[in-house]
């Protein structure tokens, strides 16, 4: 029997979106930043996801911790974006102050909280895992036996190791790109290989017929090896000529672009010159915020900086092409003529993603939305 893709109703239905909020995104690992985004005491980075708020903070003792980004007094959001809070974290609403390890320092004396239990009213810590320098958090505990990030990425640990993830530093700041599509639409497109030779001429020139995909239990991997043949496009041709500068990698490693998508919505694009991360942040049933930033090895050589610029030029065009693709798919999902489509034998990542989602949310097995009480 031919396996079918996820049904269209799940890409715009508000009820299913709420199921994803509760059963999927609160219990899965979400990437906040890299340890080198918060190198000094008081440095922090935040992440907002479907009403949950995370705060990663470097303490006075040098340790990195993760907390719910909510004041214990009146639920005020303590910090936004990225910055440094100094010697303590102070709520902008009523000036409750917290030590850098999350312990409540106290409230202003005139507010009358002298007998307040400071331990009970300290910031609430989040589950946190640091994998190769990247900081992940989880807003609620998952079922027993749920995989760690290290366990999820274990099949690819050896090929990631030469890239020195732990030493990476941020290049610029986090960028947020809104898209009028369901988050699964972005995710599907990321792991789809059939559209590469059809819709991405630049990648086709770079990879030839080498583009390949595979699916492990919790990670999809896509990869392409840059061909020796000189590209007719100047940006691609110049990029090809600079790959010999990355002598921390073997020649084949330097020519290989690897893409890893962790369940359910975090992706790493691994190049010789940099590592990009993308996060598909659901906003509504038909809105997604793509959160991204590039990380690089500390290397200021001219040829390395040129390679990074050329990489950006090449992938800017790929992103523009993908933006059009996912919007047109989202529009098609709303058609009464479409329920789901057959998955080909090579669409292993889409099959794997659909199976994981159906296991996590049984309602995903329905071809049409369930009848709900008015």
C-alpha positions in Angstrom: 0.0 0.0 0.0 1.3 3.5 -0.9 2.1 5.6 2.1 0.4 9.0 2.1 1.6 12.4 3.3 0.0 14.1 6.3 -3.5 15.4 5.5 -4.0 19.0 4.5 -6.3 19.9 7.3 -3.4 19.7 9.8 -1.7 22.6 8.0 -4.4 25.1 8.9 -6.7 23.7 11.6 -6.7 25.7 14.9 -7.7 22.6 16.9 -4.7 20.6 15.7 -2.5 23.5 16.3 -3.5 23.5 20.0 -2.7 19.7 20.1 0.8 20.4 18.8 1.3 23.1 21.4 0.5 20.8 24.3 1.7 17.4 23.1 4.7 18.4 20.9 6.3 21.7 21.5 6.2 21.9 25.3 7.9 18.5 25.6 10.6 18.6 22.8 14.0 20.2 22.9 14.2 23.7 21.6 17.4 25.5 20.8 18.0 28.9 22.5 21.6 29.8 21.7 25.3 28.8 21.8 27.3 29.1 25.0 29.4 31.7 23.2 26.3 33.9 22.8 26.5 34.4 26.6 30.2 34.4 27.3 30.2 36.8 30.4 28.4 36.9 33.7 25.0 38.6 33.2 24.8 37.8 29.5 21.5 36.4 28.5 19.5 35.1 25.5 15.7 34.6 25.3 13.4 32.4 23.3 9.6 32.7 23.0 7.5 29.8 21.8 3.7 29.5 21.9 3.2 31.3 25.1 6.3 29.8 26.8 9.3 32.0 27.5 12.9 30.8 28.1 15.8 32.7 29.5 19.4 31.4 29.3 21.7 33.3 31.7 25.4 33.2 32.5 25.9 33.3 36.3 28.5 35.0 38.4 30.1 31.5 38.9 30.5 31.1 35.1 27.7 28.5 34.9 25.0 28.7 32.3 21.4 28.1 33.5 18.0 28.2 31.9 14.8 29.6 33.5 11.2 30.4 32.7 11.4 34.1 31.7 8.7 35.1 34.1 8.8 37.2 37.3 7.4 35.3 40.3 5.5 38.3 41.4 3.1 39.3 38.5 4.3 37.2 35.6 6.1 40.1 33.9 8.6 39.1 31.2 12.0 39.7 32.7 14.1 40.1 29.6 13.9 40.4 25.8 16.2 39.3 23.1 19.9 39.3 24.0 21.9 41.5 26.4 23.6 41.8 29.7 21.7 42.4 32.9 24.7 43.3 35.1 25.1 42.0 38.6 21.5 40.9 39.0 18.3 40.5 37.0 15.7 43.1 37.9 12.1 43.0 36.8 11.1 46.2 35.0 7.6 46.1 36.4 8.0 46.2 40.2 11.8 45.9 40.6 12.0 42.4 42.1 15.6 41.4 41.8 17.1 38.0 41.2 20.7 36.8 41.5 22.4 35.5 38.4 21.7 31.9 39.6 18.0 32.6 39.7 17.6 33.0 43.4 15.3 35.8 44.5 17.4 38.7 46.0 14.4 40.6 47.2 11.7 43.2 46.5 12.0 46.9 47.3 11.5 47.4 51.1 8.6 49.8 50.7 6.6 47.0 49.1 6.2 45.1 52.4 7.6 41.7 51.4 10.2 41.3 54.3 8.9 37.9 55.3 8.7 36.5 51.7 10.2 33.0 51.2 13.0 33.8 48.8 13.7 30.2 48.0 10.1 29.4 47.1 9.9 32.5 44.9 13.1 32.1 43.0 13.0 31.7 39.2 11.9 28.3 38.0 14.5 26.4 36.2 14.0 24.7 32.8 15.3 21.4 31.7 18.5 22.2 29.8 21.0 20.3 27.7 24.2 21.6 26.2 25.1 19.6 23.1 28.5 20.5 21.5 28.1 24.1 22.8 24.5 24.6 21.7 22.0 25.2 24.5 18.6 23.4 24.3 15.7 23.7 26.7 12.4 21.9 27.3 9.4 23.5 28.8 7.8 20.4 30.2 9.0 16.9 31.0 8.7 14.4 28.2 7.6 10.8 28.6 10.0 8.4 30.2 12.7 7.3 27.8 12.6 10.4 25.6 15.9 10.9 23.7 18.4 13.6 24.7 19.8 15.9 22.0 23.1 13.9 22.2 21.2 10.7 21.7 19.2 12.2 18.8 22.4 13.3 17.0 24.5 10.3 17.9 24.3 8.8 14.4 26.1 11.8 13.0 28.5 12.7 15.9 31.6 11.5 14.1 31.0 13.6 11.0 30.1 16.7 13.0 33.2 16.5 15.2 35.7 18.0 12.7 33.6 21.1 12.5 34.4 22.1 16.1 30.9 23.1 17.1 32.1 23.9 20.6 34.4 26.6 19.4 31.9 28.4 17.2 31.1 32.1 17.8 28.0 34.0 16.6 28.2 35.9 13.3 25.8 38.8 13.8 22.5 38.4 15.7 19.4 36.3 15.5 17.2 37.1 12.5 13.5 36.5 12.5 11.8 35.9 9.1 7.9 35.6 9.2 6.3 33.3 6.7 2.5 33.0 6.1 2.6 29.2 6.3 2.1 26.4 8.7 5.4 25.3 10.4 5.1 21.8 9.0 5.2 23.3 5.5 8.6 24.8 6.2 9.8 21.5 7.8 8.5 19.4 4.9 10.3 21.6 2.3 13.5 21.5 4.3 13.6 17.6 4.1 12.2 17.3 0.6 14.7 16.2 -2.1 12.5 15.9 -5.1 12.3 19.7 -5.6 16.0 20.3 -5.6 16.6 19.6 -9.4 13.3 21.3 -10.3 13.3 24.5 -8.2 16.9 25.1 -7.2 19.1 25.6 -10.2 22.0 27.0 -8.1 22.1 23.9 -5.8 21.8 21.7 -8.9 24.8 23.4 -10.5 26.8 22.9 -7.2 25.8 19.4 -6.3 25.1 17.8 -9.7 23.3 14.5 -8.9 25.0 14.0 -5.5 22.1 15.3 -3.3 21.0 12.6 -0.9 18.7 12.2 2.0 18.3 9.7 4.9 16.2 9.4 8.0 17.3 8.3 11.5 15.0 7.9 14.4 15.0 11.6 15.4 17.1 13.3 12.7 16.7 13.8 9.0 19.9 14.3 7.0 20.3 15.9 3.6 23.6 16.4 1.9 25.3 17.4 -1.3 28.9 17.3 -2.5 30.1 20.3 -4.5 31.2 19.2 -7.9 34.7 19.8 -9.3 33.3 21.2 -12.5 33.4 25.0 -12.4 30.0 26.6 -12.1 28.8 29.1 -14.7 27.5 31.4 -11.9 30.2 33.7 -10.6 29.2 33.5 -6.9 29.2 29.7 -7.0 32.5 29.6 -9.1 34.2 31.9 -6.6 33.0 29.8 -3.6 34.3 26.6 -5.2 37.7 28.2 -5.6 37.9 29.0 -1.9 37.2 25.6 -0.4 40.8 24.7 -0.1 41.2 27.3 2.7 39.5 25.1 5.2 42.4 22.8 6.1 40.8 21.6 9.3 38.6 19.4 7.1 39.5 16.8 4.5 39.0 18.0 0.9 35.8 15.9 0.6 34.5 17.3 4.0 35.2 20.8 2.8 33.1 20.2 -0.4 30.2 18.7 1.4 27.1 20.6 2.6 25.3 18.7 5.3 21.8 19.6 6.6 20.4 18.0 9.8 16.8 18.5 11.0 16.2 17.5 14.6 12.7 16.5 15.6 10.5 18.4 15.4 11.6 21.9 14.3 15.3 22.6 14.6 17.8 22.4 11.8 21.6 22.8 11.3 23.2 23.7 8.0 26.8 22.6 8.2 29.3 24.1 5.7 33.1 24.3 5.7 32.9 28.0 6.3 30.1 28.3 8.8 27.2 26.6 10.6 23.7 28.0 10.4 20.8 27.1 12.6 17.2 27.5 11.7 14.2 27.0 13.9 10.7 26.9 12.6 8.7 28.7 15.4 4.9 28.1 15.1 3.0 31.3 15.6 -0.5 30.3 14.4 -2.0 27.5 12.2 -0.9 29.5 9.1 2.0 31.6 10.4 5.6 30.6 11.1 8.6 32.6 12.3 11.9 31.3 11.0 14.6 32.0 13.6 18.1 31.8 12.4 21.7 32.8 13.0 25.1 31.8 11.6 28.1 30.6 13.7 31.7 30.5 12.6 35.1 29.4 13.6 37.3 32.2 14.9 39.1 32.9 11.6 39.4 36.3 10.1 41.4 35.4 7.0 40.3 37.3 3.9 39.5 34.1 1.9 37.4 32.8 4.8 35.4 36.0 5.0 34.9 35.9 1.2 33.6 32.3 1.4 31.1 33.3 4.1 29.9 36.2 1.9 29.5 34.0 -1.1 27.7 31.3 0.9 25.2 34.0 2.0 24.7 35.1 -1.7 24.1 31.5 -2.8 21.7 30.7 0.0 19.9 34.0 -0.2 18.7 32.9 -3.7 17.8 29.4 -2.4 15.8 31.0 0.5 13.9 33.2 -2.0 13.0 30.2 -4.1 11.9 28.2 -1.0 9.7 31.2 0.2 7.7 31.0 -3.0 7.4 27.3 -2.9 6.1 27.0 0.6 3.6 29.8 0.2 2.1 28.1 -2.9 1.9 24.8 -1.1 0.1 26.5 1.8 -2.4 28.0 -0.6 -3.0 24.5 -2.2 -3.6 22.9 1.3 -6.7 25.1 1.5 -8.2 23.5 -1.6 -11.3 21.2 -1.1 -9.8 19.0 -3.9 -6.7 18.0 -1.8 -6.6 15.7 1.1 -3.1 14.2 1.0 -0.7 12.9 -1.6 1.3 9.7 -2.2 4.9 9.5 -0.9 7.4 8.2 -3.3 10.0 5.5 -2.4 12.7 8.1 -2.1 10.8 10.5 0.2 12.1 8.8 3.3 12.3 11.9 5.4 8.7 13.0 4.8 7.6 9.4 5.6 9.6 9.4 8.8 8.3 12.8 9.9 4.7 11.8 9.3 5.1 8.6 11.3 6.7 10.5 14.3 3.9 13.1 14.2 1.1 10.4 14.0 2.7 8.6 17.0 2.9 11.8 19.0 -0.6 13.0 18.2 -3.0 10.2 17.2 -5.4 12.6 15.7 -2.9 13.0 12.9 -4.1 9.7 11.6 -7.4 11.2 10.5 -7.9 12.3 6.9 -10.3 15.0 8.1 -10.6 17.1 11.2 -12.6 15.5 14.1 -16.0 16.8 14.8 -15.7 19.1 17.8 -18.4 20.3 20.1 -19.6 23.8 19.4 
